[in-house]
Amino acid sequence: MKLKPVYGLLLAGALMSTPALAADYVIDTQGAHASINFRIDHLGVSYVVGRFNEFEGRFHYDADNLDATSVEVTVNVASIDSNHAERDRHLRSSDYLDVSRFAQANFVSTAYTDLGEGKGTLDGELTLYGQTQPISIAVEKVGEGEDPWGGYRAGFTGTTELNLPDFGMKFNLGPAAEKVYLDLVVEGIRQ
């Protein structure tokens, strides 16, 4: 799968102040140290929760020049996993995500705003369901440092919410189900 934008949202967190050197990082999806999790209202009484199991991304992080931060993420939309096989098949169908037409979601950052103390806002463009819309992700730096294998890692979390009708998704699940909440965890390996 070609690397494009979506999971970069979390990577934006890398923009926070730290002692790291300016560097490029690859999101560690192979070691399962990154995740894109979601929740959406179910009938106004609870939430359906899940994740996307396949994505890739990279980010540039320079603690001394946070304006230079950039993030790109690509998500395989068919990798949706709500822990219920029948529901996942339905979500992949043309009734919902229509993965045969819209196989990937992409995120590309456009700006970062430092809020201090390792927190910030990552702005960017998300392409989902064939529509591109601006989004903002609240990011927080978790930490950074050397790993046991001689590498260097940096980690961030992020949260955002998507209004599905903005992306042309008009599922009739009730008004509360128009918003999807994303929780992102990103661990990058310095290149």
Secondary structure, DSSP 8 states (H G I E B T S, - for coil): ----SSTHHHHGGGGS--S--SEEEEE-TTTT--EEEEEEEETTTEEEEEEE--EEEEEEE-TT-GGG-EEEEEEEGGGEE-S-HHHHHHHHSTTTT-TTT--EEEEEEEEEEEEETTEEEEEEEEEETTEEEEEEEEEEEEEEEE-TTS-EEEEEEEEEEEEGGGGT----S-GGGGEEEEEEEEEEEE-
